[in-house]
Protein backbone atom coordinates (compact mmCIF):
# COMPACT_ATOMS: atom_id res chain seq x y z
CA UNK A 1 0.00 0.00 0.00
CA UNK A 2 1.29 3.46 -0.85
CA UNK A 3 1.60 5.71 2.17
CA UNK A 4 3.17 8.63 0.38
CA UNK A 5 2.23 10.65 -2.68
CA UNK A 6 4.04 10.39 -5.98
CA UNK A 7 7.41 12.02 -5.68
CA UNK A 8 8.70 14.97 -7.66
CA UNK A 9 6.87 17.93 -9.10
CA UNK A 10 7.25 21.62 -8.53
CA UNK A 11 7.47 23.29 -5.17
CA UNK A 12 4.11 24.11 -3.67
CA UNK A 13 2.94 27.68 -3.39
CA UNK A 14 -0.32 28.77 -1.87
CA UNK A 15 -2.88 30.55 -3.98
CA UNK A 16 -5.10 31.86 -1.15
CA UNK A 17 -6.38 35.36 -1.73
CA UNK A 18 -8.81 38.19 -1.25
CA UNK A 19 -11.14 37.36 1.71
CA UNK A 20 -8.45 38.04 4.29
CA UNK A 21 -7.78 41.46 2.81
CA UNK A 22 -11.46 42.27 3.05
CA UNK A 23 -11.85 41.11 6.64
CA UNK A 24 -8.66 42.54 8.08
CA UNK A 25 -10.04 46.08 8.30
CA UNK A 26 -13.02 44.76 10.26
CA UNK A 27 -10.73 42.97 12.66
CA UNK A 28 -8.55 46.03 13.07
CA UNK A 29 -11.61 48.19 13.71
CA UNK A 30 -12.76 45.73 16.38
CA UNK A 31 -9.32 45.85 17.92
CA UNK A 32 -9.34 49.64 17.93
CA UNK A 33 -12.79 49.76 19.52
CA UNK A 34 -11.73 47.39 22.26
CA UNK A 35 -8.53 49.32 22.76
CA UNK A 36 -10.65 52.40 23.29
CA UNK A 37 -12.31 50.53 26.13
CA UNK A 38 -8.91 50.46 27.76
CA UNK A 39 -9.56 53.99 28.87
CA UNK A 40 -11.99 52.27 31.27
CA UNK A 41 -13.79 53.88 34.17
CA UNK A 42 -12.70 57.13 35.74
CA UNK A 43 -10.06 56.97 38.46
CA UNK A 44 -11.36 56.06 41.91
CA UNK A 45 -12.08 58.94 44.30
CA UNK A 46 -9.74 59.60 47.20
CA UNK A 47 -11.26 57.13 49.63
CA UNK A 48 -9.63 54.66 52.02
CA UNK A 49 -11.19 51.29 52.81
CA UNK A 50 -10.52 49.14 55.84
CA UNK A 51 -12.29 45.83 56.09
CA UNK A 52 -12.92 42.96 58.47
CA UNK A 53 -14.51 39.58 57.94
CA UNK A 54 -16.30 37.55 60.56
CA UNK A 55 -15.67 34.76 61.18
CA UNK A 56 -11.95 35.09 60.75
CA UNK A 57 -10.33 33.16 59.21
CA UNK A 58 -13.23 32.89 56.79
CA UNK A 59 -15.03 29.59 56.33
CA UNK A 60 -17.61 28.24 53.92
CA UNK A 61 -20.99 29.60 54.98
CA UNK A 62 -22.30 32.89 56.28
CA UNK A 63 -19.90 35.79 56.71
CA UNK A 64 -20.20 39.41 57.69
CA UNK A 65 -18.06 41.95 55.89
CA UNK A 66 -17.52 45.21 57.74
CA UNK A 67 -16.15 48.16 55.79
CA UNK A 68 -14.73 51.33 57.31
CA UNK A 69 -14.75 53.97 54.63
CA UNK A 70 -12.84 57.21 55.17
CA UNK A 71 -11.53 60.05 53.11
CA UNK A 72 -7.83 60.93 53.12
CA UNK A 73 -8.27 63.21 56.10
CA UNK A 74 -9.71 60.33 58.14
CA UNK A 75 -13.30 61.57 58.09
CA UNK A 76 -15.97 58.88 57.67
CA UNK A 77 -17.56 58.74 54.26
CA UNK A 78 -21.30 58.76 54.85
CA UNK A 79 -24.25 58.10 52.60
CA UNK A 80 -22.49 55.88 50.08
CA UNK A 81 -24.50 53.24 48.25
CA UNK A 82 -22.28 50.14 48.27
CA UNK A 83 -22.68 46.65 46.88
CA UNK A 84 -20.40 43.67 47.32
CA UNK A 85 -19.78 41.05 44.63
CA UNK A 86 -17.90 37.97 45.76
CA UNK A 87 -16.18 36.02 43.00
CA UNK A 88 -14.12 32.85 43.13
CA UNK A 89 -10.65 33.26 41.66
CA UNK A 90 -11.67 30.81 38.92
CA UNK A 91 -14.05 32.17 36.29
CA UNK A 92 -17.41 30.57 35.77
CA UNK A 93 -18.23 29.99 39.43
CA UNK A 94 -21.30 31.26 41.24
CA UNK A 95 -20.71 34.76 42.61
CA UNK A 96 -22.40 36.09 45.72
CA UNK A 97 -23.93 39.55 45.69
CA UNK A 98 -24.89 41.57 48.75
CA UNK A 99 -25.95 45.14 49.49
CA UNK A 100 -24.00 46.94 52.19
CA UNK A 101 -25.93 48.91 54.80
CA UNK A 102 -24.47 51.86 56.72
CA UNK A 103 -24.60 50.94 60.43
CA UNK A 104 -22.64 53.92 61.76
CA UNK A 105 -21.17 56.96 59.99
CA UNK A 106 -18.70 55.51 57.49
CA UNK A 107 -19.21 51.94 58.69
CA UNK A 108 -20.96 49.60 56.28
CA UNK A 109 -21.90 45.96 56.71
CA UNK A 110 -22.75 43.32 54.14
CA UNK A 111 -24.01 39.83 54.96
CA UNK A 112 -22.89 37.23 52.48
CA UNK A 113 -22.16 33.53 52.17
CA UNK A 114 -19.02 31.87 50.86
CA UNK A 115 -20.24 28.94 48.83
CA UNK A 116 -16.94 27.23 48.14
CA UNK A 117 -13.47 26.73 49.60
CA UNK A 118 -10.53 28.57 48.12
CA UNK A 119 -9.60 32.12 47.21
CA UNK A 120 -12.25 34.78 46.77
CA UNK A 121 -12.25 38.28 45.37
CA UNK A 122 -14.70 40.72 46.94
CA UNK A 123 -15.47 43.67 44.71
CA UNK A 124 -17.03 46.63 46.46
CA UNK A 125 -18.77 48.90 43.98
CA UNK A 126 -21.21 51.77 44.25
CA UNK A 127 -21.46 55.52 44.44
CA UNK A 128 -20.56 58.17 47.01
CA UNK A 129 -23.19 60.63 48.20
CA UNK A 130 -21.77 63.02 45.60
CA UNK A 131 -22.65 60.51 42.89
CA UNK A 132 -19.02 59.64 42.19
CA UNK A 133 -18.54 55.97 41.29
CA UNK A 134 -16.34 53.94 43.58
CA UNK A 135 -14.72 50.52 43.33
CA UNK A 136 -12.47 48.60 45.71
CA UNK A 137 -11.07 45.08 45.51
CA UNK A 138 -10.53 42.83 48.52
CA UNK A 139 -8.63 39.54 48.15
CA UNK A 140 -9.68 36.84 50.59
CA UNK A 141 -7.29 33.92 50.64
CA UNK A 142 -8.08 30.35 51.60
CA UNK A 143 -11.70 30.17 52.69
CA UNK A 144 -11.76 26.97 54.73
CA UNK A 145 -14.38 24.27 55.29
CA UNK A 146 -16.69 25.00 58.22
CA UNK A 147 -15.64 23.70 61.61
CA UNK A 148 -17.20 20.29 62.42
CA UNK B 1 3.03 9.63 -12.68
CA UNK B 2 1.89 6.27 -11.40
CA UNK B 3 -1.54 5.34 -10.20
CA UNK B 4 -2.11 5.07 -6.48
CA UNK B 5 -2.74 1.68 -4.93
CA UNK B 6 -4.77 1.52 -1.78
CA UNK B 7 -6.32 -0.93 0.62
CA UNK B 8 -8.42 1.57 2.50
CA UNK B 9 -12.01 0.47 3.14
CA UNK B 10 -14.87 2.39 1.61
CA UNK B 11 -16.54 5.11 3.66
CA UNK B 12 -19.85 3.41 4.34
CA UNK B 13 -21.13 5.53 7.22
CA UNK B 14 -22.93 8.84 7.13
CA UNK B 15 -20.90 11.46 5.28
CA UNK B 16 -21.00 14.94 6.78
CA UNK B 17 -20.13 16.37 3.39
CA UNK B 18 -23.37 14.93 2.01
CA UNK B 19 -25.50 16.13 4.88
CA UNK B 20 -27.85 18.88 3.71
CA UNK B 21 -26.70 22.33 4.78
CA UNK B 22 -23.64 21.20 6.74
CA UNK B 23 -22.13 19.51 3.71
CA UNK B 24 -22.66 22.52 1.50
CA UNK B 25 -20.98 24.75 4.07
CA UNK B 26 -18.01 22.44 4.60
CA UNK B 27 -17.45 22.10 0.86
CA UNK B 28 -17.67 25.85 0.38
CA UNK B 29 -14.25 27.18 -0.56
CA UNK B 30 -14.22 29.71 2.27
CA UNK B 31 -15.69 27.50 4.99
CA UNK B 32 -12.46 27.22 6.93
CA UNK B 33 -11.62 30.86 6.43
CA UNK B 34 -15.01 31.84 7.84
CA UNK B 35 -14.45 29.76 10.97
CA UNK B 36 -10.93 31.15 11.32
CA UNK B 37 -12.11 34.75 11.06
CA UNK B 38 -14.67 34.18 13.81
CA UNK B 39 -12.00 32.54 15.97
CA UNK B 40 -9.53 35.35 15.27
CA UNK B 41 -12.10 37.98 16.23
CA UNK B 42 -12.69 36.14 19.52
CA UNK B 43 -8.92 35.87 20.05
CA UNK B 44 -8.50 39.61 19.45
CA UNK B 45 -11.25 40.37 21.96
CA UNK B 46 -9.71 37.96 24.45
CA UNK B 47 -6.24 39.50 24.15
CA UNK B 48 -7.43 43.10 24.35
CA UNK B 49 -9.76 42.52 27.27
CA UNK B 50 -7.13 40.40 28.99
CA UNK B 51 -4.52 43.13 28.71
CA UNK B 52 -6.73 46.17 29.14
CA UNK B 53 -9.85 44.99 30.95
CA UNK B 54 -10.49 44.34 34.65
CA UNK B 55 -7.83 42.14 36.28
CA UNK B 56 -10.49 39.97 37.90
CA UNK B 57 -10.79 36.58 36.22
CA UNK B 58 -14.57 36.08 36.50
CA UNK B 59 -15.16 39.54 34.99
CA UNK B 60 -12.71 39.33 32.12
CA UNK B 61 -13.33 37.84 28.68
CA UNK B 62 -9.79 36.44 28.52
CA UNK B 63 -10.21 34.11 31.45
CA UNK B 64 -13.92 33.38 31.02
CA UNK B 65 -13.70 32.60 27.30
CA UNK B 66 -10.40 30.72 27.50
CA UNK B 67 -10.77 28.66 30.66
CA UNK B 68 -14.54 28.15 30.77
CA UNK B 69 -15.98 28.24 27.27
CA UNK B 70 -13.11 27.44 24.92
CA UNK B 71 -11.95 24.36 26.78
CA UNK B 72 -15.48 23.06 27.31
CA UNK B 73 -16.59 23.60 23.73
CA UNK B 74 -13.33 22.10 22.47
CA UNK B 75 -13.86 18.74 24.14
CA UNK B 76 -17.58 18.65 23.35
CA UNK B 77 -16.87 19.36 19.67
CA UNK B 78 -14.28 16.58 19.71
CA UNK B 79 -16.82 14.24 21.24
CA UNK B 80 -19.71 15.21 18.97
CA UNK B 81 -17.97 15.72 15.63
CA UNK B 82 -14.20 15.97 15.55
CA UNK B 83 -11.25 18.32 15.55
CA UNK B 84 -13.30 21.42 14.71
CA UNK B 85 -11.14 23.80 16.74
CA UNK B 86 -8.11 22.96 14.61
CA UNK B 87 -10.32 23.59 11.57
CA UNK B 88 -10.98 27.13 12.77
CA UNK B 89 -7.53 27.71 14.26
CA UNK B 90 -6.76 31.45 14.09
CA UNK B 91 -3.01 30.82 14.30
CA UNK B 92 -3.14 29.23 10.85
CA UNK B 93 -5.01 32.23 9.46
CA UNK B 94 -2.31 34.61 10.69
CA UNK B 95 0.38 32.22 9.49
CA UNK B 96 -1.14 32.06 6.02
CA UNK B 97 -1.22 35.86 5.87
CA UNK B 98 2.43 36.04 6.94
CA UNK B 99 3.44 33.42 4.39
CA UNK B 100 2.18 35.67 1.63
CA UNK B 101 4.97 38.05 2.61
CA UNK B 102 7.56 35.44 3.51
CA UNK B 103 7.20 31.99 2.01
CA UNK B 104 8.90 29.30 4.10
CA UNK B 105 11.80 27.56 2.40
CA UNK B 106 12.97 24.87 4.80
CA UNK B 107 11.64 21.45 5.69
CA UNK B 108 11.22 20.60 9.35
CA UNK B 109 14.39 18.73 10.45
CA UNK B 110 14.01 14.99 10.01
CA UNK B 111 15.36 14.27 13.49
CA UNK B 112 12.58 16.36 15.04
CA UNK B 113 9.71 14.77 13.15
CA UNK B 114 8.20 13.30 16.31
CA UNK B 115 5.85 14.45 19.03
CA UNK B 116 8.50 14.80 21.74
CA UNK B 117 8.81 18.59 21.62
CA UNK B 118 5.04 18.97 21.42
CA UNK B 119 4.68 16.67 24.42
CA UNK B 120 7.22 18.68 26.39
CA UNK B 121 5.33 21.87 25.54
CA UNK B 122 2.01 20.31 26.54
CA UNK B 123 3.47 19.23 29.87
CA UNK B 124 4.98 22.71 30.29
CA UNK B 125 1.62 24.38 29.65
CA UNK B 126 -0.04 22.14 32.25
CA UNK B 127 2.75 22.93 34.72
CA UNK B 128 2.70 26.68 34.16
CA UNK B 129 -1.10 26.66 34.39
CA UNK B 130 -0.88 25.24 37.90
CA UNK B 131 2.20 27.12 39.04
CA UNK B 132 0.93 30.57 38.12
CA UNK B 133 -2.80 29.83 38.45
CA UNK B 134 -3.35 31.06 34.92
CA UNK B 135 -7.13 30.72 35.25
CA UNK B 136 -7.06 33.65 37.65
CA UNK B 137 -4.85 35.94 35.55
CA UNK B 138 -6.47 37.69 32.57
CA UNK B 139 -3.30 39.45 31.45
CA UNK B 140 -1.19 36.30 31.67
CA UNK B 141 -3.85 34.43 29.71
CA UNK B 142 -3.69 37.10 27.01
CA UNK B 143 0.10 36.93 26.91
CA UNK B 144 -0.06 33.14 26.64
CA UNK B 145 -2.28 33.53 23.60
CA UNK B 146 -0.02 36.17 22.09
CA UNK B 147 3.00 33.99 22.73
CA UNK B 148 1.25 31.14 21.01
CA UNK B 149 0.61 33.30 17.95
CA UNK B 150 4.26 34.40 18.00
CA UNK B 151 5.76 30.92 18.20
CA UNK B 152 3.39 29.48 15.59
CA UNK B 153 4.23 32.33 13.27
CA UNK B 154 7.98 32.10 13.83
CA UNK B 155 8.03 28.36 13.12
CA UNK B 156 5.75 28.37 10.12
CA UNK B 157 7.33 31.26 8.23
CA UNK B 158 10.60 29.34 8.33
CA UNK B 159 9.42 25.75 7.85
CA UNK B 160 7.11 24.51 5.12
CA UNK B 161 3.86 22.62 5.62
CA UNK B 162 2.17 22.48 9.00
CA UNK B 163 5.32 21.90 11.05
CA UNK B 164 4.00 23.74 14.08
CA UNK B 165 0.66 21.87 14.05
CA UNK B 166 2.15 18.43 13.53
CA UNK B 167 5.22 18.53 15.73
CA UNK B 168 4.95 21.37 18.24
CA UNK B 169 1.47 22.67 18.98
CA UNK B 170 0.46 21.51 22.49
CA UNK B 171 -3.23 22.12 21.81
CA UNK B 172 -2.86 20.25 18.53
CA UNK B 173 -1.34 17.22 20.26
CA UNK B 174 -4.20 17.28 22.76
CA UNK B 175 -6.72 17.50 19.92
CA UNK B 176 -5.05 14.73 17.91
CA UNK B 177 -5.21 12.42 20.92
CA UNK B 178 -8.83 13.25 21.70
CA UNK B 179 -9.95 13.07 18.07
CA UNK B 180 -9.20 9.35 18.04
CA UNK B 181 -12.47 9.17 19.99
CA UNK B 182 -14.42 11.37 17.59
CA UNK B 183 -17.31 9.95 15.60
CA UNK B 184 -16.21 11.27 12.21
CA UNK B 185 -13.07 10.78 10.13
CA UNK B 186 -11.72 12.16 6.87
CA UNK B 187 -11.36 9.23 4.53
CA UNK B 188 -11.62 8.16 0.90
CA UNK B 189 -15.22 7.85 -0.21
CA UNK B 190 -14.36 5.13 -2.71
CA UNK B 191 -10.82 3.70 -2.53
CA UNK B 192 -11.17 2.40 -6.08
CA UNK B 193 -11.29 5.98 -7.31
CA UNK B 194 -8.04 6.73 -5.46
CA UNK B 195 -6.61 3.63 -7.12
CA UNK B 196 -7.02 5.24 -10.50
CA UNK B 197 -5.91 8.73 -9.42
CA UNK B 198 -2.74 9.93 -11.14
CA UNK B 199 -2.30 13.32 -9.55
CA UNK B 200 -2.64 12.83 -5.76
CA UNK B 201 -3.99 16.36 -5.42
CA UNK B 202 -5.19 15.56 -1.90
CA UNK B 203 -1.61 15.76 -0.70
CA UNK B 204 0.28 17.59 -3.45
CA UNK B 205 -2.33 20.24 -4.04
CA UNK B 206 -4.39 20.99 -7.11
CA UNK B 207 -2.31 22.76 -9.76
CA UNK B 208 -3.18 25.14 -12.52
CA UNK B 209 -2.90 23.13 -15.77
CA UNK B 210 -1.22 26.00 -17.56
CA UNK B 211 1.15 26.78 -14.67
CA UNK B 212 1.98 23.61 -12.68
CA UNK B 213 4.11 25.55 -10.22
CA UNK B 214 1.00 27.30 -8.92
CA UNK B 215 -1.13 25.42 -6.44
CA UNK B 216 -4.76 26.41 -6.72
CA UNK B 217 -5.92 24.38 -3.74
CA UNK B 218 -3.51 23.28 -1.08
CA UNK B 219 -3.03 19.57 -0.33
CA UNK B 220 -2.56 18.09 3.14
CA UNK B 221 0.16 19.94 5.01
CA UNK B 222 0.44 17.20 7.61
CA UNK B 223 1.54 14.52 5.16
CA UNK B 224 -1.64 12.49 5.43
CA UNK B 225 -2.33 10.82 2.12
CA UNK B 226 -6.08 10.16 2.05
CA UNK B 227 -6.00 6.66 0.48
CA UNK B 228 -3.53 5.50 3.14
CA UNK B 229 -4.85 7.61 6.00
CA UNK B 230 -6.03 5.64 9.03
CA UNK B 231 -7.91 7.38 11.82
CA UNK B 232 -7.78 10.96 13.02
CA UNK B 233 -4.26 11.21 14.44
CA UNK B 234 -2.53 14.29 13.01
CA UNK B 235 -5.66 15.34 11.09
CA UNK B 236 -6.54 18.99 11.69
CA UNK B 237 -9.79 18.62 9.74
CA UNK B 238 -8.56 21.51 7.62
CA UNK B 239 -10.60 20.36 4.61
CA UNK B 240 -7.69 21.01 2.24
CA UNK B 241 -7.97 17.47 0.86
CA UNK B 242 -11.71 17.92 0.41
CA UNK B 243 -11.11 21.06 -1.62
CA UNK B 244 -8.18 19.65 -3.57
CA UNK B 245 -9.58 16.27 -4.65
CA UNK B 246 -10.68 16.62 -8.30
CA UNK B 247 -12.87 13.51 -8.01
CA UNK B 248 -14.95 14.69 -5.05
CA UNK B 249 -13.82 11.48 -3.40
CA UNK B 250 -13.08 12.66 0.14
CA UNK B 251 -15.66 11.99 2.84
CA UNK B 252 -16.01 13.00 6.46
CA UNK B 253 -17.51 9.68 7.37
CA UNK B 254 -19.16 8.41 10.52
CA UNK B 255 -17.30 5.62 12.29
CA UNK B 256 -17.02 3.85 15.62
CA UNK B 257 -15.24 6.26 17.98
CA UNK B 258 -11.98 4.84 19.23
CA UNK B 259 -11.96 1.83 16.92
CA UNK B 260 -8.84 3.20 15.26
CA UNK B 261 -6.90 2.67 18.49
CA UNK B 262 -6.86 -1.08 17.87
CA UNK B 263 -6.07 -0.66 14.19
CA UNK B 264 -2.52 -1.81 13.62
CA UNK B 265 -2.23 -0.82 9.96
CA UNK B 266 0.57 1.43 8.83
CA UNK B 267 -0.73 5.00 8.71
CA UNK B 268 0.21 7.63 6.20
CA UNK B 269 2.34 10.31 7.81
CA UNK B 270 2.55 8.36 11.05
CA UNK B 271 3.58 4.74 10.51
CA UNK B 272 2.51 1.98 12.88
CA UNK B 273 1.28 3.09 16.30
CA UNK B 274 3.20 0.31 18.04
CA UNK B 275 6.43 1.70 16.59
CA UNK B 276 5.84 5.24 17.86
CA UNK B 277 7.01 5.69 21.47
CA UNK B 278 6.16 9.38 21.24
CA UNK B 279 2.51 8.59 20.51
CA UNK B 280 2.44 6.13 23.41
CA UNK B 281 3.87 8.93 25.56
CA UNK B 282 1.16 11.25 24.24
CA UNK B 283 -1.49 8.77 25.43
CA UNK B 284 0.19 8.61 28.85
CA UNK B 285 0.52 12.39 29.19
CA UNK B 286 -3.02 12.92 27.93
CA UNK B 287 -4.49 10.51 30.47
CA UNK B 288 -2.38 11.12 33.55
CA UNK B 289 -2.40 14.84 32.75
CA UNK B 290 -6.21 14.73 32.85
CA UNK B 291 -6.06 13.16 36.29
CA UNK B 292 -3.53 15.70 37.53
CA UNK B 293 -5.35 18.70 36.07
CA UNK B 294 -8.60 17.65 37.75
CA UNK B 295 -6.88 16.73 41.01
CA UNK B 296 -5.31 20.20 41.24
CA UNK B 297 -8.76 21.72 41.66
CA UNK B 298 -9.85 19.80 44.73
CA UNK B 299 -9.04 20.23 48.39
CA UNK B 300 -6.76 17.19 48.86
CA UNK B 301 -4.34 18.72 46.33
CA UNK B 302 -3.69 21.61 48.69
CA UNK B 303 -3.29 19.26 51.64
CA UNK B 304 -0.74 17.27 49.62
CA UNK B 305 1.09 20.44 48.56
CA UNK B 306 1.30 21.68 52.13
CA UNK B 307 2.55 18.30 53.36
CA UNK B 308 5.16 18.07 50.61
CA UNK B 309 6.31 21.63 51.24
CA UNK B 310 6.89 20.80 54.90
CA UNK B 311 8.63 17.54 54.04
CA UNK B 312 10.87 19.24 51.49
CA UNK B 313 11.47 22.26 53.68
CA UNK B 314 10.45 24.71 50.97
CA UNK B 315 8.05 27.63 50.96
CA UNK B 316 7.54 28.13 47.24
CA UNK B 317 5.15 26.12 45.12
CA UNK B 318 7.51 25.42 42.19
CA UNK B 319 9.59 22.57 43.64
CA UNK B 320 6.50 21.00 45.20
CA UNK B 321 4.63 21.04 41.90
CA UNK B 322 7.67 19.67 40.13
CA UNK B 323 7.68 16.65 42.44
CA UNK B 324 3.93 16.13 41.96
CA UNK B 325 4.19 16.41 38.18
CA UNK B 326 7.18 14.07 37.99
CA UNK B 327 5.38 11.57 40.21
CA UNK B 328 2.05 11.62 38.38
CA UNK B 329 3.27 12.04 34.80
CA UNK B 330 6.40 9.89 34.90
CA UNK B 331 6.87 7.68 37.96
CA UNK B 332 3.26 6.53 38.37
CA UNK B 333 2.72 5.65 34.68
CA UNK B 334 6.08 3.88 34.56
CA UNK B 335 5.20 1.81 37.60
CA UNK B 336 1.65 0.98 36.53
CA UNK B 337 2.30 0.31 32.86
CA UNK B 338 5.58 -1.46 33.57
CA UNK B 339 3.93 -3.80 36.05
CA UNK B 340 1.03 -4.47 33.69
CA UNK B 341 3.44 -5.21 30.85
CA UNK B 342 5.51 -7.63 32.95
CA UNK B 343 2.40 -9.48 34.14
CA UNK B 344 0.98 -9.46 30.63
CA UNK B 345 4.22 -10.90 29.27
CA UNK B 346 4.12 -13.68 31.84
CA UNK B 347 0.55 -14.51 30.83
CA UNK B 348 1.10 -14.39 27.09
CA UNK B 349 4.68 -15.65 27.05
CA UNK B 350 6.54 -16.39 23.83
CA UNK B 351 8.71 -14.13 21.73
CA UNK B 352 7.88 -10.60 20.69
CA UNK B 353 6.50 -9.59 24.04
CA UNK B 354 9.27 -7.42 25.42
CA UNK B 355 8.13 -5.09 28.19
CA UNK B 356 8.85 -1.94 26.22
CA UNK B 357 7.03 -3.20 23.14
CA UNK B 358 4.07 -4.26 25.25
CA UNK B 359 3.84 -0.83 26.86
CA UNK B 360 4.00 0.88 23.47
CA UNK B 361 1.25 -1.36 22.20
CA UNK B 362 -1.18 -1.00 25.10
CA UNK B 363 -0.55 2.59 26.23
CA UNK B 364 -2.86 3.78 23.48
CA UNK B 365 -5.73 2.05 25.31
CA UNK B 366 -5.50 4.76 27.96
CA UNK B 367 -6.88 7.39 25.60
CA UNK B 368 -10.64 6.78 25.99
CA UNK B 369 -10.39 7.00 29.77
CA UNK B 370 -8.23 10.11 29.53
CA UNK B 371 -10.72 11.73 27.18
CA UNK B 372 -13.58 10.80 29.51
CA UNK B 373 -11.84 12.58 32.36
CA UNK B 374 -11.03 15.69 30.31
CA UNK B 375 -14.69 15.74 29.27
CA UNK B 376 -15.82 15.38 32.87
CA UNK B 377 -13.56 18.20 34.01
CA UNK B 378 -14.03 20.73 31.22
CA UNK B 379 -17.74 20.09 30.78
CA UNK B 380 -18.16 20.81 34.49
CA UNK B 381 -16.77 24.32 34.04
CA UNK B 382 -18.71 24.86 30.84
CA UNK B 383 -22.05 23.59 32.12
CA UNK B 384 -21.86 25.34 35.48
CA UNK B 385 -20.63 28.60 34.00
CA UNK B 386 -22.02 28.64 30.47
CA UNK B 387 -24.08 31.81 30.95
CA UNK B 388 -21.32 33.78 32.65
CA UNK B 389 -20.27 34.97 29.22
CA UNK B 390 -23.42 37.16 29.23
CA UNK B 391 -22.61 39.40 32.23
CA UNK B 392 -18.93 39.51 31.29
CA UNK B 393 -19.82 40.67 27.78
CA UNK B 394 -22.27 43.19 29.27
CA UNK B 395 -19.53 44.44 31.56
CA UNK B 396 -17.02 44.71 28.70
CA UNK B 397 -19.58 46.56 26.59
CA UNK B 398 -20.25 48.94 29.48
CA UNK B 399 -16.50 49.63 29.77
CA UNK B 400 -16.38 50.24 26.04
CA UNK B 401 -19.42 52.51 25.82
CA UNK B 402 -19.06 54.23 29.18
CA UNK B 403 -22.58 53.18 30.15
CA UNK B 404 -24.35 49.82 30.41
CA UNK B 405 -25.29 49.64 26.76
CA UNK B 406 -26.29 45.97 27.07
CA UNK B 407 -27.91 46.48 30.47
CA UNK B 408 -26.54 45.98 33.96
CA UNK B 409 -24.42 42.83 34.10
CA UNK B 410 -26.48 39.83 35.15
CA UNK B 411 -23.91 38.33 37.49
CA UNK B 412 -26.37 35.72 38.69
CA UNK B 413 -26.47 34.15 35.23
CA UNK B 414 -24.44 30.99 35.61
CA UNK B 415 -25.45 27.56 34.38
CA UNK B 416 -26.29 24.19 35.87
CA UNK B 417 -25.88 23.46 39.56
CA UNK B 418 -22.62 21.58 40.24
CA UNK B 419 -24.56 18.73 41.81
CA UNK B 420 -26.63 18.34 38.66
CA UNK B 421 -23.49 18.05 36.54
CA UNK B 422 -21.98 15.20 38.54
CA UNK B 423 -24.01 12.41 36.87
CA UNK B 424 -22.83 13.72 33.50
CA UNK B 425 -19.22 13.73 34.71
CA UNK B 426 -19.62 10.23 36.09
CA UNK B 427 -21.06 9.10 32.76
CA UNK B 428 -18.13 10.52 30.82
CA UNK B 429 -15.59 8.75 33.02
CA UNK B 430 -17.57 5.51 32.87
CA UNK B 431 -17.86 5.66 29.08
CA UNK B 432 -14.16 6.42 28.82
CA UNK B 433 -13.25 3.51 31.07
CA UNK B 434 -15.43 1.16 29.03
CA UNK B 435 -13.78 2.39 25.84
CA UNK B 436 -10.35 1.76 27.32
CA UNK B 437 -11.32 -1.73 28.46
CA UNK B 438 -12.67 -2.49 24.98
CA UNK B 439 -9.49 -1.21 23.32
CA UNK B 440 -7.23 -3.23 25.62
CA UNK B 441 -9.33 -6.32 24.96
CA UNK B 442 -9.23 -5.79 21.19
CA UNK B 443 -5.44 -5.50 21.32
CA UNK B 444 -5.22 -8.60 23.50
CA UNK B 445 -7.42 -10.56 21.11
CA UNK B 446 -4.80 -10.08 18.43
CA UNK B 447 -1.80 -10.69 20.69
CA UNK B 448 -3.20 -13.74 22.45
CA UNK B 449 -6.19 -15.06 20.51
CA UNK B 450 -6.32 -18.12 22.77
CA UNK B 451 -6.47 -16.17 26.04
CA UNK B 452 -7.50 -12.58 25.32
CA UNK B 453 -9.21 -12.03 28.65
CA UNK B 454 -6.12 -13.12 30.56
CA UNK B 455 -3.84 -11.01 28.39
CA UNK B 456 -6.04 -7.95 28.86
CA UNK B 457 -6.52 -8.47 32.60
CA UNK B 458 -3.39 -6.61 33.81
CA UNK B 459 -4.39 -3.61 31.70
CA UNK B 460 -7.92 -3.87 32.98
CA UNK B 461 -6.59 -3.60 36.54
CA UNK B 462 -4.59 -0.48 35.64
CA UNK B 463 -7.61 1.07 33.93
CA UNK B 464 -9.87 0.23 36.86
CA UNK B 465 -7.44 1.89 39.27
CA UNK B 466 -7.27 5.01 37.12
CA UNK B 467 -11.05 5.13 36.71
CA UNK B 468 -11.49 4.77 40.47
CA UNK B 469 -8.98 7.58 41.03
CA UNK B 470 -10.87 9.75 38.54
CA UNK B 471 -14.20 9.16 40.27
CA UNK B 472 -12.61 9.87 43.65
CA UNK B 473 -11.25 13.20 42.35
CA UNK B 474 -14.68 14.16 41.01
CA UNK B 475 -16.30 13.50 44.37
CA UNK B 476 -13.89 15.71 46.30
CA UNK B 477 -14.85 19.26 47.34
CA UNK B 478 -13.52 21.85 44.94
CA UNK B 479 -11.07 24.43 46.18
CA UNK B 480 -9.65 27.01 43.86
CA UNK B 481 -6.75 29.19 44.79
CA UNK B 482 -5.05 31.83 42.76
CA UNK B 483 -5.61 35.37 44.02
CA UNK B 484 -1.93 36.05 43.71
CA UNK B 485 1.24 34.30 42.62
CA UNK B 486 2.49 31.75 45.08
CA UNK B 487 5.33 33.10 47.13
Interface residues (C-beta under 8 A of the other chain):
Chain A: X1 X2 X3 X4 X5 X6 X9 X10 X11 X12 X13 X14 X15 X16 X19 X20 X23 X24 X26 X27 X30 X31 X33 X34 X35 X36 X37 X38 X40 X41 X85 X87 X88 X89 X90 X91 X92 X93 X94 X95 X97 X116 X117 X118 X119 X120 X121 X123 X137 X139 X140 X141 X142 X145
Chain B: X1 X2 X4 X5 X6 X7 X30 X33 X37 X40 X41 X44 X45 X48 X49 X51 X52 X53 X56 X57 X58 X59 X60 X63 X64 X67 X68 X93 X96 X97 X99 X100 X103 X133 X135 X136 X160 X200 X203 X204 X205 X207 X212 X213 X214 X215 X216 X217 X218 X219 X223 X225 X227 X228 X266 X267 X268 X269 X297 X299 X381 X382 X384 X385 X388 X392 X396 X399 X400 X411 X412 X414 X415 X477 X478 X479 X480 X481 X482 X483 X484
